């Protein structure tokens, strides 16, 4: 049976993201199927994808939907039109049945099934694909399978994958080349599941709230494969790499033992680390720390249900800085309870965080299965029947988006490391030139004055 896996994510700002999830799907399929992975970024036009589909002649096509939109209130755009074009190319060049999946699909399974008219969908982790394929081959009832979605599905069962998880990375057949040329970044995952309850976040819904750890030695082995394939930088995609200090320290030690020599980075929660934590990670190659800080107002951190207070942020920042690491802080402004006072508190406190890049996002994207969704519903900002597939952002009733942006920009005073929005305009101008000159990695550290 021929299975074609398609990465549909064409978003390249601030840098392109390797489709890690499809490696895990390929690993789940194993050797019982003829599997091919293609990436929309490898084609100059949608017709290129169509030609690849026709040439492979698959029985099934799995389309991974990672991004719903660019989550930017300043330059908001969704990707549904692009996904429709991709599916049309598949239909025009094959009679294969189409299966949707990916993190974006998991958030809006019914909406995507309706909008794209696919045959099947997988809500949650893609390792369930072999179960669906076997059920179809045996003419069994697929409706009883957890996470499997059809046009007739009345109730979707979300269950984390508790069985074996195995990544299949083969540089000869993976779409790695595009990413090696454009920034040199490949991805790694050390665990699934997030124990935090941040009010706006979809990670617990997508992966569950119980952490499932990969053995540190296996992670280091995969990292070595990426390095040997030509990766110049590894980004760890965990919701928060340090959600378990014990496990992340074991990963760092395994990196050192395996001789990982390329730099790496990831997302971190600004909680207070154990003594020497960031120095150990720096010794293991960590170069970039991206803190999901979101606010430096005590009131807002509580409202956003963050697992830390402002003082923890200062301590985590200080220890990361002492270890010689590049640091970025991400802020989500305009959430429930945001006002002039809380905004001013955040901006004033940000001044205490030296040698850092700040990314300020105004307005928080509303997703189902989150506490923020319930708040927006209670406040009448959305309706229970509303389709949120097109970007909808929470707006604080106490301060306007325009005032938030103006206040941040005035406070920034033209400093290049204070970025409002995703920084697409600045990144578009800077990053390609740096990549052409041989630089690799996220490169936002070059914005620090």
N, C-alpha and C positions, 0 to 999 in steps of 0.2 A: 504494500500500500504506500502510495506517495503522499507525503505531507509537506506542504510548503508553508513556512512560517514567515510572516511579513511584519517588519517593524514599520509602523506608519508614522512615527514621530519625526517631523522635519524641522522642529524648532532648534535653532542653532545659537540663540543668544541666551546668556552671554557666551556659551560654548556648547558644542554638540555633546549629547549624552549617549554613550554606548548602550544598546538594547540588551542589558544583562538578563532580563527575564526570559528571553527566548533561549538563552543558553541552558537555563534550568528546564524549560519545556523540552528541549532537545535531549537533555539528560534523562528526563522521565520517560521519553519515548524509547530510548535505548536503541538496540540494534535490530529490533523487530520491524522497523519501518525505514523506508527510504526518505530521509529528512533533508530538506534544503532550507537555509535561512537567507532571506534577502532583505535589504534595507532600502527604504525609499530614497535615502540620501545618496545611494549609489547610482541613481538615474538622473539624467539631465531633464527628463520630462516624464509625465505619467505613462506615456506610450512605451518607455523603456521597461517599466514594470510589466506592462501588458505583454511585451515580447518575452520577458523572462518567464511569465506564467505560461504562456503558450508553449515555450520550449520545454519546460519541465513537465507539463501536462499532469498536474496533481489530482489526486482523488479528493483531498480536503485542503482548504487554505485557512490557516489560522492567522488572524489579523490582530496584532497587539496594539491597543490604544492606550498610550501612556498619558498623554496630555489632552485635557479637555479644552483648555484655552491657555493664554499666557499669564493669567492671574494678575494682570496689571491694569489698575483703574485708569491710568493716564493714557495708555495706548491699548485699550482692551480689544482683543479679537479672539474668536473661537476658531476651531479647526474642523468643524463639521463638514463644511463644503469640501475641504481637502480629502476627508475620509470618504465622502460620497464618490469623489473622482477615483480614488483608489479601488473601491469596491466595484465601480463600473468597469474599470480596466480588467479586473479579475473576471467579471461576468462576460465581458466581451471576448475574452481569450481562453475561457475554460468553462466546463460544465461542473466544476468542483463545487461541493457544498462549502459554505463559508461559516467559520466559527470565530466569534469575537472574544477577546479577552484583554487582560492588562489592568493596571491599577485604575486608569480613567474609566474603563468599561465597568469595573466593579462598583464604582460610585454611582453610576447611572445605567445599570443594565437594561432596564425596560425602555428607557428613553433612547439608548443607542440601538437596541433591537428594532424599535419602531422606526427610527430615523433612517437606519441603514438597511433595513429589511433583510437581515442576515438569517441563516438557517438555525444556528445555535450560538450560545454564548456560555462563557465560563466566568462566573462571579467568584472572585477570590484567586487562589493560587493556581497557576497553569498546569501544575503536576496532575490535575484531574483529567487532562486531555486524553490519556490512554484509556481511562475508564469509560469516557464517552465513546471513543472509537470502538472499543470492544463491545459495548452495548449495542451500537449501531450495526456492527458486523453480525451480531447474534440476534438482531431484530428484537432486542429487549427494550423494556420501558426505560427511557432515559429520564423521565420526570422524577423518578425516585432517587436519582443521584444528587447528592448535596452540591449546590452551586451551579448545576447545569440549568441553563435558561433556554426556553423556546418561546415562540410567539404565544403559546397557550399557557405558559407557566403562571400559576396564580400566586404562589408563595415561594420566595427564593430563600433557600437555607444557606446561611453563611457559616462555614465550619473551617477552621484552620487546618492545613494539611499536616497530619501527624505522622505520616509515613516517611520513607527515605527521601532525602533531598540531595540531588546530585547534579552538579554543573557539568555540562559538556562544552569545553572550549577547544576548538581546533582552529588555529590561525589560518589554515589552508582553506577552510570553507566558511569561516565566520566573516561577518561584515566589518572586521576590525580595521581593515586598511584605511577606510575613510577617516576613522577617528585617530589613527596613528599619524596621518598626514595633517589633520586639522586639530592641532593641540596636543597630540600624543597621549591623550587620556583614555584609559580603560577603567572598568568598574569592578568592584568587589563587594560582597556582602558577608557579614560575619554572623548575623543572626536575623531572625524574623520575630515580629511581635513587638509592641511598644507598651510599657507599663504605665505610661503617663496618661493624663486625662485632659490635655489641653483642649479648650472649648471648641476650637475651630478645626481640629486636625482629623484627618481621615485614616491615619495609619492604623489605629486600633481596629477600625472597621475592616480594612483591607487585609491585615495580617493577624489580627487578634491582639489581645492585651497581655498574653503570656509570652515571655521571651523563649525562643527556641534557638539554642546555640549550636553553631557548627564547631567541630573540633578545631582547636587552634592550629594544629599541624596541617589539617586539610586546607585551612584558609591560607596559610603560608605557602603551601604547595601550589595553590591556585595563583597566588600572587607571583610566585616564581615563574609560572607559565606565562603570565601576562608580561612580565619583565623580559623573558626570553623571546617573546613574540615581537618585542620592539617597543613596548609601552615605555613612555618617559615619565609617566605620572599615574598614580592609582587613586581613584576617588572611592571611598567607602560609602555605600548608599544607605546604611542603616538610618533609621529615624533619628537615633542619637547613639553614636558609637560608644559613648561612656555611660549608657543607661545601666550597664553592669561594669563597675570598675574592675572587678576580679577577672571577668572574661576578657575585657579589652587589654588588660595587662598581660594576660597569657598570650593573646594574639601578638602583642608587641614583642614579647620574648621569643615567640616562634619566628617572627620576621627576622630578628637578629640571628637566630640559629640557622635560618635558611639562607642567609646572605642576601636579603633584599636590599638593593643599593639605590633604587630609584625613590624619589620623594612621594609622599602620599598625604591625603587629607580627608576630611569628612565633617559631618554634622555633629555638634556636641551640645549637650545641655549645660548651661553655666551654673552647675552645682559645685560645691566645694570638693575638690579632688583630694585623694590621700596624698601624704607627703611624697614628693619625688615623682608623682604620676606623669606630669607632662615632660619631665626630663627623660624618663624611661621611654616615652613615646617618641620624643625627639631623637634619642639614641637609635630607635628602631626605624627612623626615616620620616616620621611625621613632620610636615613642613607648614601645613595650612590648617587652622582651626576656624570653623564656621559656627559661631554660637547662635542658637535660636533664642535670642534674648527677648524680642518682641516689645518690651517696654521696660522703662526704669522707674516707673511709678508704682509704689506699693499697692495702691488701689487697683490699677489696671492689671498688674501681675496676678492679683487675687481674682479679678473678674475673668481673666483669660484662663484661670485654673492652672497656672504654671507651677512647677514643682520646686520653685526657688524664690528668693527675695532679692532685692537689689544688691544687698551686701554680698550675697553669694556670687553675683556677677562680677563685682569688683575683685573678689579674691581669686576666682577662676581666671579672670583676665590677667591679673598680676602674675599668677604662677605660669600661665602660658607664655607671657611676655618674658619672664625670667628664663624660660627654657629656650628663648630665641626663636619662637614660632611667629609666623604671619597670622594675624587675627582679623576676622570680620565679624560684625554683629548685624543681625537682621532684626528689623523692627516692624511690627504690624500696628499701625496707628488707626484710630477711629473706631475701635471696638466698643462693646457695651460699657457705658460710663465715661468714655473719653470726653474731656472738656479742656478748656484753655489751661487750667491749673495742672492737670495730669500731663498734658503735652509739654508744658514748660518744665515740669519736673523731669521728664524723660530727656529732653534736650540738654538741660543743665547737667544732669548726671552723666550724659554721654561725654561731656567735656573731660570727665575724670578718666576716661578710657583712652590712654595714649597709644599712639602708633597703631591705629586700627582703621579699617574701612567700615563705613556704616551704610547699610542699604535700608531705606525707609519706604515702606509700602503703605499707601493711604487707602483705607477701606479693606475689609477682610472678606474673601470669597466665601459665600455661604454654600455648604455642602450638606446633604442629608446625612443622617446618622451621627450628627454632632450636637453638642450642647448649644452651640451658636445658632444652629437651625431652629431649635426649640425657642430660643430667646427671640429670634427674628419673627417667628410665628406668633408668639405671644404679643409682641409689640405691633403686629400688623404690617411689618415690612415685607412679608411674603404671605402667600396663601398655601394651604395644605395641598390644593390641587395644582399648584403652579409648577411648570416645567422649568427647572433650574439649569438645564443643559447649557443654555446661553448664559454667559456670566452675569451673576447677581451678587452684589457686594453689600455687606452690612454697613449701615451709616449711623453713626452716633447722632442722637437727636440733640446733643448739646453743643456740637461744633460741626461746621460744614467741611466737606473735603477740600474745598478751595482754601478755606482759612488754614487748615492743617498744612497743606502744601506750601502756602505762602509763608507760614510761620517757620517751617523747616528750612525753606530756601533762604529766608532772611537770616536765620540763625547760622546756617552753613556759611554764609558770606562768600560764596564762590569757591570754597574749599573743594578740591577735586575728590577727596575721599568721603565726602558727604553726598550720597547719591539718592535722589528721590525716584522711586520706581525701580525697575530692574536694571536700569543703566544701559538699556539697549542702544541708545544713541552714542554714548561714550564708548561702550564696548565695541559697537560696530566700527567705530573709527580706529580704535586702538588695537584690539586683539588680532585681527587679520594681519596687520603689519608686523606685530611681534611674532606671530606664528611663522610668517614668511622668513623672519630673521633667525628662526631656529629655537625660539622660546617655546616652552611647554607648560602645561598645568593651567590652573584657573587664571593666573596672572593679575588678579585684582590687587595683589600686593604692590604693583607698580603705581597704584593710585595714591598710596600713602606718601605724604610729603615728609 
